[in-house]
């Protein structure tokens, strides 16, 4: 690269940094009055080196973004690179909400790079493994029922924190297995806040275009374009069903109209174990484990009720999962 090109890139990066910094500051003030965790600034060159020039071999997971494993300033990090220039709003949103988080089941934001069209969030390190990998990955070690309950409990805790830990409840809208990663201690963590929104003071709902993964969007949200915390509860039910069945919630279930019909029919026919992930069943189920699985599916369908008013809160869901996890640990001991 000649000197002229270097100078042109330097000026362009500087302009982007100033412009994006202005937008980020405005959004931080609007969202949380500027009260957030420290956000470190990294240059585009530092991020490029950290990810080995965005080496595909370093991708942890991807959607409208790619989450890369990297090494930056002597520490392991995770770099969230959005795939398209039109995703600037999602990039800012991720940084704004992540910078407010202080929870063990939410991936910690370290800083960001503002020298690009779409800001690049930089998080603490995550293993090159998502919950989707652990459920569906052919080469992955089988997740036991107790491990699945632990993961469900940890994510429920994180979502309950979003709903109750701030002056204005935060609605995620991105709860799915591909958006859940793990640290070195196998602790499950949320990290994707690209679609998150805070419920305005004095309001009970937000109106916005319907967005979210197939099978995870609450029917009331789909019908009215209005959503609140109960929409997250419905999305969480999809995650519970994935953990229970080992199947993606968007997959076809044959002639059945819904997952509710699919599961209830098997319970009525005394063939419930046929829909449980074979990795859980193994060579057979004890009466205690089968009872746990039945309680697990009951909770999933409580969260999946069509009427938002009939769904439990995430606080209640987290409490029930904690009790189920403790019970499972006692059975194992």
N, C-alpha and C positions, 0 to 999 in steps of 0.2 A: 504494500500500500504506500503510495507516494505521500509527500508532505501535505499536498493540497487536499487529498482525500482524508487524511488523518484530521486536518483542521476542520474540514466540513463535518465529519462525524462528531468531533468534539463539540462543535457549535450546536449541532442537531441534538445531541444528548443533553447539553446544557439547557436548551430551549424546552425539551420534553420534561426535564427535571423540574424546571420552574413552573411550567404549565400544570403538570400532574401534581406537584406539591401543593399548588394553590387549590386545586379541586379536592385533594385529599384533606387538607386542613378545613375547607368549608364543610365537607361531609362529616368529619369528626366532630366539629362544633355542633352541627345539626343533629347528629345521632346521640352524642353523649356529652355535649358541652365541652369537648376537648379533653375530657377526663378518660385517659386510656393508659395502657401499659406503654413503656418506652418502645419506639419503633426505630430500629437502626436502618441506616441507608447504605445500600450497596450499589456499586457501579455495574453497568452492563457487562463490562469486561470481567469483573469479579464473578458474576453469575455464570458467564460463559465458561470460564476456567473451572468453576466449582462443579459444573455438570459435564465436564469434558466435551464442551461444544454441543450440549444437549444430546448426548449419546443415547440412542434408543435403548441400549442395553441397561441404562440406568432408570428406566421408567418403572415407577411403582404401580401407578394406575392412571387411567385416562378416561376423559369424557369430552366436555368442551374444552378441556385443558389436559395437560400432561403433568403428573407429579413426579419429579425426578429425585433420585437419591444423589447427594452430592457432598463435597467437602469444601468448607468455606472458613478461612481464617483459623484453621486448626481444629475444626469441629465438624461432625457429621450434621447435615441439614437435609431438609426436603424443600425442593423448589417447585412452585406451582406456576407453570408457563401456560397461559391461555393460547388457544389454537388460532384464534382469528382476531383481527384488529377491531372488529365490531363488538368485542367482549369487554370493552373498557369499563362499562358500568359494573359488570360482574367482578372485574378485578378490584376496583375500588371498594365494592361492597364486601368482598372477602377480607380485605385489609381492615376496613372500618369495624366490622363485627369481630373479627379475630383479635384485634388489638384490645378489646374489652374483656376478653375471656380469662378467667382464672379458675380453671377446673381441671382435675387430674384426668378426666376423660375427654378433654378437648385438646387437640394438638396446639402447642404454644407457638404463637407468632413471634419470630425473632426480629424481623425487619422486612424490607422490601426494596425492589429496584424500581425507580421512577424514570429511568432513561430508556423507556420503550413506549410504543403506542398504548399498550395495555400494561398497567403496573404488574410487577411480578412479586407475589408474596413469598417470603422465605420463612419456613417453619423449623422447629426442632426436628431431629431425625426420626424417621419411621422405618420400620422393617420393610423390605421389598415384598410385602404381603398384605392383601386386603381380606376382609371377611368373605367377599365373594370367592377369592382364591381358596380360602380355607374350607368353604362349603362345597365348591364345585371342582376345585383343582384335583386332577387325577393323581398327581404325585404327592399330594399333601397328606400329612398324618391325620387320621380320623379325629374329628371333634367329638368328645364324649358329651352326654347330656349335661353333666355338671359344668363342663366348659362352655356349652352353649347358654346355659342359664347365667353363668358369670358374665358373658359378653352382653347378653340381653339386659342384665341388671346394670352394667356399666353404661351402656348407651342410654338406657332409660334415665339414669341419674343425670347424664349430660343434657338430655332434652328437658328434664324437669328444671334443671338449672337455667336453661334459656327462658323457660316460661315463668319462673318465679324469682330468679336472682337479680332482676333489673327493675328499675322504676316502671319501664314499659315492657311488657312481655315480648320476647323475640320468637318469631315463628321461623323454623328452619326451611321447610319445603324441599330439602335435599337429603332425606333420610333413606338411604339404600345401602346395600351391602358393599358396593364398590367404593363407597365414600367413607368406609370405616377402616382405619389402619391400626397397627399395633406398634408399641414401643418394644424395647429390648426385654422388658419384663412381661410381655404378652398382655399388657393392659390395652383394652380397646379404646380408640379415640376418634371423635368426629373432627373434621377439618374444613369441610366445604360449606361456605356461607354465601356463595355467589347469588342465591335467590332469597336470602333471609331478609325479613322486614320486621320492624318494631310496630306494635299496635299503637296508634296515636292515643295520647292522653284523652280520657273521657269516651273513647270508642271501644267497641267490643269486637269489631271485625276490620279487615282491610279488603279493599276491592282492587283486584289486579288481574291481568291476563292469566289464564290457567296455565300453569307450568309445573312440571314434575314428571317422574318416571311413570310409564304405563303400569297400571295396577296399584299405584301408590297414591293416586289423587282421590281425595274424599269425594263422595257423590254430591254432597251439598256444595262443595267448592266448585266442582265441575259444572253444576247446574246454575249457580248464581254468580260465579267469579268472586265470591266473597269467602274469606278464610280467616281462621284464628288458631289458637293452640290446639283445638280439637282436630284440626286438619292434620297436624303432626301426629296425633294419637292414631289416626287412621293409617297414616304412612308407616308408623311403627308396627302396626298389625301385620303389614306385608313382610317386614323383617322377621317377626316372630314366626310367621308361616314358612318362610325360607329356612329358618333354623330348624323348624319341626320336620319339614318334608324333604329338605335338600333340593327343592325345586324353585326355580325363579318364578315369582308371582305372575309375571307376564306370559308364562308358558301356557300353551293350550292344555285344557283338562278334559278333553274328549267331549262327550255329549252333555256335560254338566254346565249349567248356566252360571254358576258361581263357585268360589272356593268353599263358601258355607255349605252349599248343597253337596259338594264333593266329599267334604269331611264328615258331615252329618250322616250321609248315606252309609259310609263305611262303619260309623259307630253303630248305627241301627242294625247293620248286617253282621255285627260282631267281628269286623275285619279291619278295625282301626289301625292295627300294626302294619297293614299293607301300604298305608300312605305315609308312614313314618320313614324318615331317611334310613335306609338299610345300614348305614354306618353306625346309627344309634342302636338299632335292633340287634345287630351282630348275630349270634347263634340263638338268641331268644331274649325275652323280657321277663324280669321278675315282676310279681304283682305290685311291688312298691314303685318300680320304674314306670310301669304302665299307668299307675295312678298319677304319677307326676306328669306324664305326657298328656293325659286327659285334662288335668288342671291347666297345663301349658296352653293347650288348644282352646280351652274355655276362655282364658285371658285374651288370647289373640282375637277371638270373635267378639268379645266385649269391646275391644278397641276398634273393631271393624263394623260396629253397628252403623246403620245408614243414617240415623238421626244423631247429630252431633251432641245433643243434650243427653243422650243415653250412653255416651262413651265415658269411661273413667278419666280422671285427670292423669297427667304423667306422674305426678307425685304419688297417687294411689297405685299406679302401675309399677313404679319403682319399688314401692314398699312390698307389694305382693311378690315381685321377682326376687327381692332380697330374702324374703321368707322361704321361697321355693329353693333358692340357692343354698341357704343354710340347712334346710331339710335334706337336700341332696348330698351335701357334705357329711352330714351326720350318718346317712345311710351307708356312705362309702367307708366311714371310719370304723 
